[in-house]
Amino acid sequence: MSLMKTFLEKGPERLFQPQQTHIDNTAILNRLAVLVGGVAIGLPLVLGMGSIGLGSCFRDSISHFYYDQILGPVFVGLLYFIGGFLIAYTGEHILEDRGSTIAGFGAFIVATVATLGTGCEGRDIFLSRVFAQVTNGDPLTVAEAPGQGFFNLFSAASDWHLTAAGILFIYLGLYCLIVLKRVVPARHEQNGALIESKRKRNRLYSYCGLTILACVALLAFKGAIGGPGFLNWWNSLNLTFFVEATALWAFGIAWFAKGRVFSTLNDA
């Protein structure tokens, strides 16, 4: 009994001892920021190059990759990672904490509630995952689920998806323009003036934030720019995918800067 108690309660005294006595929270946050930035930059690249390499449909938008048989789980998994990080991230102000939590749940909804349509309108034949009603039997039969359709989870799914995506991207843009640009005098000022490295970072954050919001505005109002012919041209070039990718790349670059990847932007 005493041996079992000792085994349950006692741990190794020499093996696996910490190699440092102090954990640098800043270093941990910087590493996470770089990881999130890498996922944001990598997501469109993985989906785009994956569709080309696998010979599958290059879909009209990043969200439409939900329906891809192989790349669909990649899209959902990476977006869930970004959403989980945003929810766990507390920041240094209560509004920053609450805002990132809302954006994180927005990312979950974008990944879970699929967008409407195939995203492969220009292809006659393509492989895809679908929402279907399966009837067991011999033979097994598959048909559109009542009230759903093959590419519509439920009647309001598209509205949910677009609203959540808008919340997510608008937050990412405002985060760059407000939170990342904030000036803490004790850190960022010297002799009453901004230090040069913070000045450079703020310019980068401004470019990234404005790029994200411009992409959101373009996607929101592309239907008002031209008629059906314009939208057909837009979809034929998969421009929604590339505009969404640009917004994600801007977000990723901003978080690379936050994670101190660019040495010329780092404080001394």
PASEBA-1860 file (N, C-alpha, C; in nm, 3 decimals):
! residues 268
1> MSLMKTFL> 0.083/-0.120/0.000/0.000/0.000/0.000/0.086/0.124/0.000 ~ 0.191/0.124/0.082/0.279/0.241/0.089/0.354/0.262/-0.041 ~ 0.391/0.148/-0.109/0.460/0.162/-0.237/0.367/0.225/-0.341 ~ 0.241/0.181/-0.342/0.144/0.238/-0.435/0.122/0.387/-0.406 ~ 0.112/0.423/-0.279/0.094/0.563/-0.241/0.213/0.647/-0.286 ~ 0.334/0.590/-0.267/0.454/0.662/-0.309/0.456/0.682/-0.460 ~ 0.417/0.576/-0.534/0.414/0.585/-0.679/0.315/0.691/-0.727 ~ 0.197/0.697/-0.662/0.094/0.791/-0.704/0.129/0.935/-0.672
9> EKGPERLF> 0.201/0.957/-0.564/0.223/1.093/-0.515/0.358/1.151/-0.552 ~ 0.460/1.067/-0.567/0.596/1.118/-0.584/0.632/1.124/-0.731 ~ 0.704/1.229/-0.770/0.750/1.245/-0.907/0.901/1.246/-0.914 ~ 0.959/1.240/-1.035/1.105/1.237/-1.050/1.170/1.366/-1.001 ~ 1.280/1.354/-0.931/1.350/1.471/-0.877/1.467/1.513/-0.964 ~ 1.511/1.427/-1.054/1.627/1.461/-1.137/1.592/1.469/-1.285 ~ 1.498/1.386/-1.329/1.465/1.384/-1.471/1.366/1.495/-1.505 ~ 1.380/1.547/-1.625/1.286/1.645/-1.681/1.271/1.770/-1.595
17> QPQQTHID> 1.379/1.813/-1.533/1.374/1.937/-1.456/1.373/2.057/-1.549 ~ 1.306/2.166/-1.511/1.302/2.284/-1.597/1.442/2.336/-1.627 ~ 1.465/2.373/-1.752/1.595/2.427/-1.792/1.605/2.577/-1.768 ~ 1.492/2.640/-1.731/1.494/2.782/-1.696/1.400/2.803/-1.578 ~ 1.434/2.894/-1.494/1.355/2.917/-1.373/1.245/3.019/-1.394 ~ 1.248/3.090/-1.507/1.149/3.193/-1.533/1.090/3.175/-1.671 ~ 0.958/3.171/-1.680/0.890/3.158/-1.809/0.858/3.298/-1.860 ~ 0.907/3.331/-1.976/0.887/3.463/-2.034/0.753/3.464/-2.108
25> NTAILNRL> 0.652/3.527/-2.048/0.520/3.530/-2.111/0.523/3.603/-2.245 ~ 0.606/3.705/-2.257/0.616/3.778/-2.383/0.664/3.687/-2.495 ~ 0.762/3.603/-2.466/0.813/3.511/-2.567/0.706/3.411/-2.609 ~ 0.624/3.364/-2.513/0.517/3.271/-2.545/0.413/3.338/-2.634 ~ 0.372/3.460/-2.599/0.274/3.532/-2.679/0.327/3.561/-2.819 ~ 0.454/3.596/-2.827/0.513/3.621/-2.959/0.512/3.495/-3.045 ~ 0.542/3.382/-2.984/0.541/3.256/-3.059/0.400/3.223/-3.107 ~ 0.301/3.243/-3.022/0.162/3.218/-3.062/0.119/3.314/-3.173
33> AVLVGGVA> 0.161/3.441/-3.162/0.127/3.538/-3.265/0.185/3.497/-3.400 ~ 0.308/3.450/-3.399/0.371/3.404/-3.524/0.298/3.282/-3.578 ~ 0.257/3.191/-3.489/0.186/3.071/-3.532/0.052/3.107/-3.596 ~ -0.023/3.199/-3.532/-0.152/3.240/-3.588/-0.131/3.312/-3.721 ~ -0.031/3.398/-3.728/-0.002/3.465/-3.855/0.034/3.367/-3.964 ~ 0.111/3.264/-3.928/0.147/3.162/-4.026/0.028/3.084/-4.077 ~ -0.067/3.053/-3.986/-0.188/2.982/-4.028/-0.272/3.069/-4.121 ~ -0.285/3.199/-4.087/-0.364/3.290/-4.171/-0.304/3.304/-4.310
41> IGLPLVLG> -0.173/3.312/-4.318/-0.107/3.323/-4.449/-0.110/3.189/-4.522 ~ -0.095/3.081/-4.447/-0.086/2.950/-4.509/-0.219/2.893/-4.557 ~ -0.331/2.932/-4.493/-0.460/2.874/-4.528/-0.494/2.890/-4.676 ~ -0.492/3.011/-4.734/-0.522/3.022/-4.878/-0.420/2.949/-4.965 ~ -0.293/2.949/-4.923/-0.190/2.882/-5.003/-0.213/2.732/-5.006 ~ -0.244/2.674/-4.889/-0.268/2.529/-4.882/-0.389/2.491/-4.966 ~ -0.498/2.568/-4.954/-0.619/2.536/-5.028/-0.598/2.554/-5.179 ~ -0.537/2.665/-5.218/-0.516/2.692/-5.360/-0.423/2.591/-5.424
49> MGSIGLGS> -0.304/2.572/-5.365/-0.208/2.478/-5.423/-0.257/2.334/-5.409 ~ -0.331/2.306/-5.301/-0.385/2.172/-5.284/-0.485/2.137/-5.392 ~ -0.570/2.233/-5.427/-0.670/2.205/-5.531/-0.604/2.183/-5.666 ~ -0.496/2.257/-5.692/-0.424/2.240/-5.819/-0.351/2.106/-5.820 ~ -0.284/2.076/-5.708/-0.207/1.952/-5.701/-0.294/1.828/-5.704 ~ -0.412/1.837/-5.643/-0.501/1.721/-5.638/-0.591/1.713/-5.760 ~ -0.588/1.817/-5.843/-0.673/1.817/-5.962/-0.819/1.835/-5.930 ~ -0.849/1.889/-5.813/-0.989/1.911/-5.776/-1.032/2.051/-5.819
57> CFRDSISH> -1.156/2.086/-5.788/-1.210/2.215/-5.829/-1.146/2.328/-5.748 ~ -1.098/2.433/-5.818/-1.051/2.555/-5.751/-1.176/2.639/-5.725 ~ -1.220/2.643/-5.602/-1.353/2.696/-5.571/-1.354/2.848/-5.570 ~ -1.476/2.901/-5.583/-1.493/3.045/-5.598/-1.446/3.124/-5.476 ~ -1.455/3.065/-5.357/-1.414/3.135/-5.236/-1.345/3.038/-5.142 ~ -1.277/3.092/-5.043/-1.213/3.006/-4.943/-1.319/2.924/-4.870 ~ -1.432/2.986/-4.838/-1.537/2.916/-4.765/-1.592/2.797/-4.842 ~ -1.595/2.804/-4.975/-1.648/2.694/-5.055/-1.561/2.570/-5.046
65> FYYDQILG> -1.438/2.583/-4.999/-1.354/2.465/-4.983/-1.404/2.374/-4.872 ~ -1.503/2.419/-4.797/-1.570/2.333/-4.700/-1.618/2.205/-4.768 ~ -1.660/2.215/-4.893/-1.719/2.101/-4.964/-1.615/2.011/-5.030 ~ -1.488/2.049/-5.027/-1.386/1.965/-5.088/-1.364/1.840/-5.004 ~ -1.351/1.726/-5.070/-1.341/1.600/-4.998/-1.216/1.590/-4.912 ~ -1.105/1.643/-4.959/-0.980/1.634/-4.884/-0.946/1.765/-4.815 ~ -0.961/1.877/-4.884/-0.922/2.007/-4.830/-1.027/2.065/-4.736 ~ -1.149/2.012/-4.739/-1.253/2.060/-4.649/-1.214/2.051/-4.502
73> PVFVGLLY> -1.168/1.934/-4.456/-1.124/1.926/-4.316/-1.007/2.018/-4.283 ~ -0.921/2.044/-4.381/-0.810/2.138/-4.359/-0.864/2.278/-4.334 ~ -0.960/2.320/-4.418/-1.023/2.451/-4.401/-1.087/2.462/-4.263 ~ -1.166/2.363/-4.225/-1.235/2.367/-4.096/-1.135/2.366/-3.980 ~ -1.035/2.279/-3.988/-0.939/2.266/-3.879/-0.857/2.392/-3.856 ~ -0.806/2.453/-3.963/-0.725/2.574/-3.948/-0.809/2.692/-3.900 ~ -0.933/2.700/-3.948/-1.019/2.809/-3.903/-1.058/2.790/-3.757 ~ -1.078/2.666/-3.715/-1.105/2.640/-3.574/-0.983/2.676/-3.488
81> FIGGFLIA> -0.863/2.653/-3.541/-0.743/2.692/-3.466/-0.740/2.843/-3.445 ~ -0.766/2.919/-3.552/-0.768/3.065/-3.540/-0.877/3.108/-3.443 ~ -0.997/3.048/-3.453/-1.105/3.082/-3.363/-1.074/3.050/-3.219 ~ -1.015/2.933/-3.196/-0.977/2.895/-3.059/-0.875/2.990/-3.000 ~ -0.779/3.032/-3.082/-0.679/3.127/-3.032/-0.744/3.261/-2.996 ~ -0.834/3.309/-3.082/-0.898/3.437/-3.055/-0.981/3.431/-2.927 ~ -1.047/3.319/-2.901/-1.125/3.306/-2.779/-1.033/3.301/-2.656 ~ -0.923/3.229/-2.668/-0.831/3.216/-2.555/-0.751/3.343/-2.531
89> YTGEHILE> -0.732/3.424/-2.634/-0.649/3.544/-2.624/-0.721/3.650/-2.541 ~ -0.657/3.698/-2.436/-0.720/3.797/-2.347/-0.675/3.939/-2.378 ~ -0.553/3.957/-2.428/-0.504/4.092/-2.454/-0.480/4.169/-2.326 ~ -0.480/4.299/-2.337/-0.448/4.385/-2.223/-0.562/4.478/-2.185 ~ -0.680/4.460/-2.246/-0.795/4.545/-2.215/-0.921/4.461/-2.229 ~ -1.022/4.492/-2.147/-1.144/4.412/-2.147/-1.214/4.413/-2.282 ~ -1.213/4.527/-2.353/-1.275/4.533/-2.484/-1.200/4.447/-2.585 ~ -1.069/4.444/-2.571/-0.988/4.357/-2.657/-1.022/4.211/-2.631
97> DRGSTIAG> -1.039/4.177/-2.504/-1.074/4.040/-2.466/-1.211/4.001/-2.521 ~ -1.312/4.087/-2.499/-1.447/4.055/-2.544/-1.455/4.052/-2.697 ~ -1.387/4.147/-2.761/-1.391/4.152/-2.907/-1.328/4.030/-2.970 ~ -1.215/3.985/-2.917/-1.150/3.867/-2.973/-1.233/3.742/-2.950 ~ -1.306/3.737/-2.838/-1.394/3.622/-2.811/-1.508/3.617/-2.913 ~ -1.570/3.731/-2.939/-1.678/3.737/-3.038/-1.626/3.697/-3.176 ~ -1.507/3.748/-3.212/-1.449/3.713/-3.342/-1.415/3.565/-3.348 ~ -1.370/3.508/-3.237/-1.339/3.365/-3.233/-1.462/3.279/-3.259
105> FGAFIVAT> -1.574/3.315/-3.196/-1.698/3.242/-3.222/-1.744/3.264/-3.366 ~ -1.716/3.383/-3.421/-1.745/3.407/-3.562/-1.667/3.311/-3.651 ~ -1.540/3.287/-3.617/-1.460/3.193/-3.694/-1.518/3.051/-3.684 ~ -1.567/3.014/-3.566/-1.629/2.883/-3.549/-1.752/2.868/-3.639 ~ -1.834/2.974/-3.644/-1.954/2.968/-3.727/-1.918/2.960/-3.875 ~ -1.818/3.037/-3.917/-1.775/3.033/-4.057/-1.729/2.892/-4.095 ~ -1.659/2.826/-4.002/-1.608/2.692/-4.030/-1.714/2.584/-4.021 ~ -1.819/2.609/-3.941/-1.920/2.505/-3.914/-2.041/2.517/-4.004
113> VATLGTGC> -2.090/2.640/-4.023/-2.210/2.663/-4.104/-2.163/2.697/-4.245 ~ -2.176/2.602/-4.333/-2.118/2.616/-4.468/-2.189/2.723/-4.549 ~ -2.113/2.784/-4.639/-2.170/2.881/-4.730/-2.259/2.813/-4.834 ~ -2.334/2.891/-4.907/-2.430/2.838/-5.003/-2.364/2.818/-5.139 ~ -2.398/2.709/-5.206/-2.351/2.686/-5.342/-2.229/2.597/-5.348 ~ -2.200/2.548/-5.467/-2.089/2.454/-5.485/-1.954/2.523/-5.490 ~ -1.950/2.647/-5.543/-1.822/2.712/-5.567/-1.752/2.658/-5.689 ~ -1.818/2.571/-5.765/-1.759/2.510/-5.884/-1.853/2.525/-6.004
121> EGRDIFLS> -1.917/2.641/-6.014/-2.017/2.659/-6.120/-1.960/2.644/-6.260 ~ -1.830/2.669/-6.277/-1.770/2.659/-6.410/-1.731/2.518/-6.449 ~ -1.749/2.421/-6.361/-1.709/2.284/-6.389/-1.832/2.198/-6.415 ~ -1.826/2.113/-6.515/-1.938/2.024/-6.545/-1.942/1.906/-6.448 ~ -1.825/1.855/-6.413/-1.815/1.740/-6.324/-1.708/1.768/-6.220 ~ -1.738/1.741/-6.094/-1.640/1.759/-5.987/-1.681/1.675/-5.867 ~ -1.584/1.641/-5.785/-1.610/1.565/-5.663/-1.638/1.662/-5.550 ~ -1.727/1.624/-5.458/-1.761/1.715/-5.350/-1.829/1.640/-5.236
129> RVFAQVTN> -1.819/1.697/-5.118/-1.901/1.654/-5.005/-2.036/1.726/-5.016 ~ -2.143/1.662/-4.971/-2.275/1.723/-4.981/-2.355/1.693/-4.854 ~ -2.464/1.769/-4.836/-2.563/1.739/-4.733/-2.671/1.655/-4.800 ~ -2.689/1.534/-4.756/-2.780/1.444/-4.826/-2.856/1.357/-4.727 ~ -2.968/1.305/-4.775/-3.045/1.206/-4.700/-3.011/1.069/-4.757 ~ -2.959/0.981/-4.671/-2.917/0.848/-4.712/-3.020/0.747/-4.666 ~ -3.064/0.663/-4.757/-3.159/0.558/-4.724/-3.089/0.424/-4.735 ~ -3.079/0.354/-4.621/-3.016/0.222/-4.622/-3.102/0.124/-4.699
137> GDPLTVAE> -3.035/0.036/-4.770/-3.107/-0.064/-4.846/-3.017/-0.121/-4.952 ~ -3.073/-0.201/-5.035/-2.997/-0.262/-5.144/-3.070/-0.234/-5.275 ~ -3.027/-0.132/-5.349/-2.905/-0.054/-5.323/-2.930/0.062/-5.228 ~ -2.821/0.114/-5.172/-2.827/0.233/-5.088/-2.856/0.354/-5.177 ~ -2.947/0.441/-5.133/-2.984/0.556/-5.216/-2.952/0.686/-5.144 ~ -2.919/0.786/-5.223/-2.884/0.919/-5.170/-2.968/1.022/-5.243 ~ -3.024/1.116/-5.168/-3.106/1.222/-5.227/-3.088/1.349/-5.146 ~ -3.132/1.460/-5.204/-3.127/1.587/-5.130/-3.208/1.575/-5.002
145> APGQGFFN> -3.149/1.622/-4.892/-3.221/1.619/-4.766/-3.337/1.717/-4.769 ~ -3.452/1.679/-4.717/-3.569/1.769/-4.720/-3.538/1.902/-4.654 ~ -3.567/2.012/-4.725/-3.547/2.145/-4.669/-3.403/2.192/-4.668 ~ -3.311/2.114/-4.727/-3.170/2.151/-4.725/-3.113/2.172/-4.865 ~ -3.113/2.068/-4.943/-3.040/2.071/-5.068/-2.898/2.020/-5.046 ~ -2.833/1.984/-5.154/-2.699/1.927/-5.143/-2.597/2.027/-5.090 ~ -2.618/2.156/-5.116/-2.519/2.256/-5.078/-2.581/2.369/-4.996 ~ -2.669/2.333/-4.906/-2.730/2.431/-4.817/-2.769/2.360/-4.688
153> LFSAASDW> -2.702/2.391/-4.578/-2.724/2.321/-4.451/-2.864/2.343/-4.398 ~ -2.909/2.469/-4.399/-3.047/2.503/-4.367/-3.078/2.635/-4.434 ~ -3.203/2.678/-4.430/-3.246/2.789/-4.514/-3.171/2.918/-4.485 ~ -3.135/2.943/-4.359/-3.067/3.068/-4.323/-2.916/3.050/-4.310 ~ -2.862/2.937/-4.354/-2.719/2.909/-4.334/-2.630/3.014/-4.400 ~ -2.666/3.057/-4.520/-2.584/3.155/-4.591/-2.579/3.287/-4.514 ~ -2.692/3.329/-4.456/-2.694/3.453/-4.377/-2.606/3.441/-4.254 ~ -2.614/3.328/-4.187/-2.529/3.303/-4.070/-2.382/3.312/-4.110
161> HLTAAGIL> -2.349/3.244/-4.218/-2.210/3.237/-4.261/-2.156/3.375/-4.297 ~ -2.231/3.449/-4.378/-2.185/3.580/-4.422/-2.174/3.678/-4.306 ~ -2.270/3.673/-4.213/-2.265/3.762/-4.097/-2.144/3.732/-4.010 ~ -2.120/3.604/-3.984/-2.005/3.565/-3.902/-1.874/3.602/-3.969 ~ -1.866/3.581/-4.102/-1.744/3.618/-4.175/-1.721/3.768/-4.169 ~ -1.829/3.846/-4.182/-1.816/3.991/-4.173/-1.766/4.034/-4.036 ~ -1.822/3.977/-3.930/-1.778/4.009/-3.794/-1.631/3.975/-3.777 ~ -1.592/3.858/-3.824/-1.452/3.814/-3.809/-1.356/3.909/-3.881
169> FIYLGLYC> -1.382/3.938/-4.007/-1.289/4.020/-4.084/-1.289/4.165/-4.038 ~ -1.405/4.219/-4.001/-1.408/4.356/-3.951/-1.330/4.367/-3.821 ~ -1.342/4.267/-3.734/-1.264/4.269/-3.610/-1.115/4.266/-3.641 ~ -1.075/4.179/-3.734/-0.933/4.170/-3.767/-0.880/4.303/-3.820 ~ -0.961/4.371/-3.901/-0.918/4.501/-3.952/-0.908/4.606/-3.842 ~ -1.011/4.614/-3.757/-1.011/4.711/-3.649/-0.902/4.680/-3.546 ~ -0.873/4.552/-3.526/-0.767/4.515/-3.433/-0.633/4.573/-3.479 ~ -0.608/4.564/-3.611/-0.484/4.620/-3.664/-0.480/4.772/-3.646
177> LIVLKRVV> -0.594/4.838/-3.672/-0.597/4.985/-3.673/-0.605/5.046/-3.533 ~ -0.655/4.971/-3.436/-0.675/5.029/-3.303/-0.585/4.964/-3.199 ~ -0.599/4.832/-3.183/-0.528/4.765/-3.074/-0.378/4.758/-3.101 ~ -0.340/4.709/-3.219/-0.198/4.694/-3.247/-0.127/4.829/-3.256 ~ -0.201/4.934/-3.291/-0.139/5.066/-3.304/-0.135/5.146/-3.174 ~ -0.194/5.092/-3.067/-0.200/5.170/-2.944/-0.059/5.205/-2.895 ~ -0.048/5.319/-2.833/0.081/5.368/-2.783/0.080/5.364/-2.631 ~ 0.171/5.285/-2.576/0.192/5.280/-2.431/0.319/5.361/-2.405
185> PARHEQNG> 0.306/5.480/-2.346/0.423/5.570/-2.334/0.545/5.504/-2.273 ~ 0.525/5.420/-2.171/0.640/5.359/-2.106/0.717/5.267/-2.200 ~ 0.649/5.213/-2.299/0.715/5.121/-2.392/0.758/5.190/-2.521 ~ 0.675/5.282/-2.568/0.689/5.327/-2.707/0.734/5.472/-2.723 ~ 0.753/5.544/-2.614/0.795/5.683/-2.625/0.930/5.705/-2.558 ~ 1.004/5.794/-2.618/1.133/5.833/-2.561/1.148/5.984/-2.580 ~ 1.164/6.051/-2.469/1.172/6.198/-2.470/1.045/6.259/-2.532 ~ 0.932/6.195/-2.501/0.804/6.249/-2.546/0.769/6.222/-2.691
193> ALIESKRK> 0.848/6.143/-2.761/0.821/6.114/-2.903/0.821/5.963/-2.925 ~ 0.744/5.918/-3.026/0.740/5.775/-3.058/0.878/5.728/-3.103 ~ 0.916/5.611/-3.053/1.041/5.553/-3.101/1.022/5.509/-3.246 ~ 1.129/5.504/-3.322/1.121/5.480/-3.466/1.063/5.342/-3.497 ~ 1.099/5.241/-3.420/1.048/5.107/-3.449/0.896/5.100/-3.433 ~ 0.841/5.166/-3.331/0.695/5.168/-3.314/0.629/5.248/-3.425 ~ 0.694/5.354/-3.469/0.640/5.434/-3.580/0.630/5.347/-3.706 ~ 0.732/5.267/-3.733/0.731/5.180/-3.850/0.625/5.070/-3.836
201> RNRLYSYC> 0.614/5.012/-3.716/0.514/4.907/-3.697/0.373/4.962/-3.716 ~ 0.349/5.082/-3.666/0.215/5.140/-3.680/0.180/5.165/-3.826 ~ 0.278/5.205/-3.906/0.250/5.222/-4.048/0.211/5.089/-4.110 ~ 0.284/4.982/-4.075/0.251/4.850/-4.127/0.113/4.807/-4.080 ~ 0.082/4.826/-3.951/-0.050/4.789/-3.900/-0.161/4.867/-3.973 ~ -0.135/4.994/-4.003/-0.235/5.074/-4.075/-0.260/5.017/-4.213 ~ -0.153/4.984/-4.285/-0.168/4.926/-4.419/-0.247/4.795/-4.412 ~ -0.214/4.712/-4.314/-0.281/4.582/-4.301/-0.429/4.600/-4.267
209> GLTILACV> -0.460/4.686/-4.170/-0.598/4.708/-4.130/-0.682/4.766/-4.241 ~ -0.629/4.866/-4.311/-0.702/4.926/-4.422/-0.723/4.826/-4.536 ~ -0.624/4.741/-4.560/-0.638/4.639/-4.664/-0.750/4.542/-4.629 ~ -0.757/4.499/-4.503/-0.862/4.405/-4.461/-0.999/4.469/-4.477 ~ -1.016/4.592/-4.431/-1.147/4.658/-4.440/-1.184/4.687/-4.585 ~ -1.086/4.719/-4.668/-1.114/4.740/-4.810/-1.161/4.611/-4.875 ~ -1.103/4.499/-4.837/-1.145/4.369/-4.890/-1.288/4.338/-4.847 ~ -1.320/4.368/-4.720/-1.457/4.346/-4.670/-1.556/4.429/-4.750
217> ALLAFKGA> -1.523/4.556/-4.771/-1.613/4.645/-4.846/-1.630/4.597/-4.990 ~ -1.522/4.551/-5.052/-1.530/4.505/-5.191/-1.619/4.381/-5.202 ~ -1.605/4.288/-5.108/-1.688/4.168/-5.111/-1.834/4.200/-5.081 ~ -1.857/4.297/-4.992/-1.994/4.332/-4.954/-2.069/4.402/-5.067 ~ -1.997/4.481/-5.146/-2.065/4.565/-5.245/-2.032/4.527/-5.389 ~ -1.970/4.410/-5.409/-1.934/4.373/-5.548/-2.058/4.357/-5.634 ~ -2.170/4.318/-5.573/-2.293/4.303/-5.650/-2.347/4.434/-5.703 ~ -2.312/4.545/-5.634/-2.361/4.676/-5.676/-2.269/4.741/-5.780
225> IGGPGFLN> -2.153/4.683/-5.803/-2.058/4.743/-5.897/-2.104/4.725/-6.041 ~ -2.153/4.606/-6.070/-2.196/4.577/-6.207/-2.312/4.479/-6.206 ~ -2.359/4.444/-6.324/-2.471/4.353/-6.336/-2.428/4.209/-6.334 ~ -2.515/4.120/-6.380/-2.485/3.977/-6.383/-2.358/3.944/-6.462 ~ -2.334/4.020/-6.568/-2.213/3.995/-6.646/-2.087/4.017/-6.565 ~ -2.087/4.122/-6.482/-1.972/4.149/-6.398/-1.951/4.036/-6.298 ~ -2.059/3.989/-6.235/-2.048/3.881/-6.137/-2.002/3.752/-6.201 ~ -2.046/3.726/-6.324/-1.999/3.605/-6.394/-1.850/3.615/-6.420
233> WWNSLNLT> -1.804/3.734/-6.462/-1.660/3.756/-6.483/-1.585/3.740/-6.352 ~ -1.640/3.796/-6.245/-1.578/3.788/-6.112/-1.561/3.642/-6.070 ~ -1.668/3.564/-6.084/-1.663/3.424/-6.042/-1.574/3.340/-6.132 ~ -1.568/3.375/-6.260/-1.484/3.298/-6.352/-1.337/3.307/-6.316 ~ -1.298/3.415/-6.250/-1.158/3.434/-6.208/-1.136/3.401/-6.061 ~ -1.241/3.349/-5.995/-1.233/3.314/-5.853/-1.185/3.433/-5.768 ~ -1.232/3.553/-5.800/-1.180/3.673/-5.734/-1.218/3.680/-5.587 ~ -1.332/3.622/-5.548/-1.366/3.620/-5.406/-1.259/3.548/-5.327
241> FFVEATAL> -1.210/3.436/-5.379/-1.102/3.362/-5.313/-0.980/3.451/-5.293 ~ -0.939/3.523/-5.398/-0.816/3.601/-5.390/-0.833/3.726/-5.302 ~ -0.952/3.784/-5.299/-0.976/3.897/-5.209/-0.973/3.850/-5.065 ~ -1.038/3.736/-5.036/-1.033/3.680/-4.901/-0.889/3.644/-4.862 ~ -0.814/3.589/-4.958/-0.675/3.555/-4.930/-0.594/3.679/-4.898 ~ -0.618/3.789/-4.969/-0.547/3.914/-4.942/-0.574/3.963/-4.802 ~ -0.700/3.955/-4.758/-0.734/3.997/-4.622/-0.664/3.909/-4.519 ~ -0.661/3.778/-4.542/-0.593/3.688/-4.449/-0.443/3.712/-4.447
249> WAFGIAWF> -0.385/3.739/-4.563/-0.241/3.767/-4.568/-0.208/3.896/-4.493 ~ -0.293/3.998/-4.507/-0.270/4.122/-4.433/-0.277/4.097/-4.283 ~ -0.375/4.019/-4.241/-0.386/3.982/-4.100/-0.262/3.907/-4.053 ~ -0.217/3.810/-4.134/-0.100/3.731/-4.097/0.026/3.815/-4.087 ~ 0.045/3.908/-4.180/0.164/3.996/-4.176/0.162/4.082/-4.050 ~ 0.043/4.134/-4.014/0.032/4.216/-3.893/0.071/4.135/-3.770 ~ 0.027/4.010/-3.766/0.060/3.928/-3.649/0.205/3.880/-3.652 ~ 0.265/3.871/-3.768/0.409/3.846/-3.775/0.484/3.963/-3.712
257> AKGRVFST> 0.439/4.085/-3.744/0.503/4.203/-3.684/0.482/4.204/-3.533 ~ 0.361/4.169/-3.488/0.333/4.162/-3.344/0.422/4.057/-3.278 ~ 0.449/3.947/-3.348/0.534/3.842/-3.295/0.681/3.868/-3.311 ~ 0.716/3.987/-3.359/0.855/4.032/-3.372/0.935/3.947/-3.471 ~ 0.872/3.915/-3.584/0.941/3.840/-3.689/1.034/3.929/-3.769 ~ 0.992/4.055/-3.791/1.070/4.147/-3.875/1.166/4.226/-3.787 ~ 1.292/4.194/-3.797/1.392/4.252/-3.707/1.400/4.403/-3.719 ~ 1.375/4.458/-3.841/1.385/4.604/-3.859/1.271/4.679/-3.790
265> LNDA> 1.167/4.607/-3.748/1.053/4.671/-3.682/1.055/4.650/-3.531 ~ 1.152/4.577/-3.481/1.155/4.545/-3.339/1.219/4.656/-3.257 ~ 1.169/4.670/-3.133/1.228/4.767/-3.042/1.368/4.723/-3.002 ~ 1.449/4.820/-2.973/1.586/4.787/-2.929/1.581/4.717/-2.795
END
